[in-house]
């Protein structure tokens, strides 16, 4: 049968059997709306949680944490955790699907910070400051305005003995065991969006400080603060003399450590060597593996395990499994609605075929094949499914907008609160329509087969 | 055109079998107007359904347009029915949700490559005197008018053979007479080959040949 003829038959049916078909289509619309709404919600939440809070396409690997060092260990020192060598970094970079392997070197000494008068009105400080170092090349593509994320001693200033010998904002970078140093620009520091969110939504309200906000981070860019090396509230470094250096906020970076500050690698190496010895400077404390998808991360985990490395944080995997489970459950509910709608379609079409036996027989008499009759019924069901599915998509989108509106008004601010809890990628629209048409056609499958098997002679004689 | 040999059709299950047709030999040549006469239950409609390929559950041999009917698949048989055979039924079988013109055009839905048949449909409605009722639903027509619409529908694709099942059975005498006259005209002017099963003598009188069926068998040869 020609497509034009099929569409003529379907159009006529949609007109004359409107009532029954609308009832059938209603179920399909409800099922599609539920399916698309739940999937969009899952995708939206997944995008926020796994894209920004716990990225699923990256994992940080580190040597196994050492057990309790015991009293003796505390007294004589445990020697620090083993590091990750360049060879392991290269090995991990060879794993299929891995996009980059970013080595990190954590501060191996106590430190604290103080500053922020320019944005908070008065200096605020942390009694303990965590930090690490990364290769500046890893931030290629990110813009920090006029501030270069590189070791300031790449271009050292004049020799100096103390900060008084340097023009502000420079300071005298003089290791504690050196007789003289060199004037240095403040060390560029990167922070993560995660830290900004935590500060804005938790720390700032608790201390009556104004939130920085991602858009206001620009204001903080260039702000300098004092960084105390080798000493913090918890104690002093075992070697080297505590001293104060200047640091400058360069900006927010995806490469920055979640809780702490990230500096150029060579700066951290230099300071680790000064306060914790050569062993703490020559290898890396962890590597961040970024991959094209979660399965490649799985391969990297296996390779890391072979290299004696373990994941620093498995929350991404846990959250991913949780979201996938919840999405599967909600999709199952939606699928049940669709199955019920399909059985409703089946009933409607069974009645339709029974009522139209004579009409089907007549069409058979004037040249229709059994396959034509089957195509007619399946086409009609698919059309009902598509119309119902389209209505379901509109309902799902409207419900999502309503939910977002209510969430924006009623839910309190929390870290990473998204503007929308839903994601509607193009494939979801197509899948919604496709499932609607598929379930409707599945419902009509047996009635359509019956239509194709109507005995024309018997039907036309009324028996 | 049609060669049927030893046609046999059984109804019922093994305990109560009944032969609707019992060894019928029958033939139709191009240009024939054959009336198959017989009382109710004699097997006339069964014979017509088998000849038109609407009922394939029979025994015996049936050749139509040079092809053994049983050898044709569903699609081939549907094509043959659509292109070469027209059907006229006692109950008209018009579709009440369609207009008169759309009823006449119903076979065109399944006519691949037949082109636009709308002009022919209008010409046929003009021929049967109903062109001015083309947009009306069949429910607004009288019995005779409905049968004329079904005749136009049967002729849409210029069939080689028209099979009529009690075409005047639901009509009063005067209207029935007019339909018989129309068949006679179509047979003479359009050189149509017609096979009509009926229990009415007036239709038989218009035919060029009559065959009588009784209890599923040809009764006393042809006339």
Interface residues (C-beta under 8 A of the other chain):
Chain A: X1 X2 X5 X8 X9 X12 X16 X358 X359 X361 X362 X363 X364 X365 X366 X367 X368 X369 X370 X371 X372 X455 X456 X457 X458 X460 X461 X462
Chain B: X45 X46 X49 X50 X52 X54 X55 X74 X75 X78 X79 X81 X82 X83 X87 X89 X91 X93 X95 X97 X98 X106 X107 X108 X109 X110 X111 X112 X153 X157
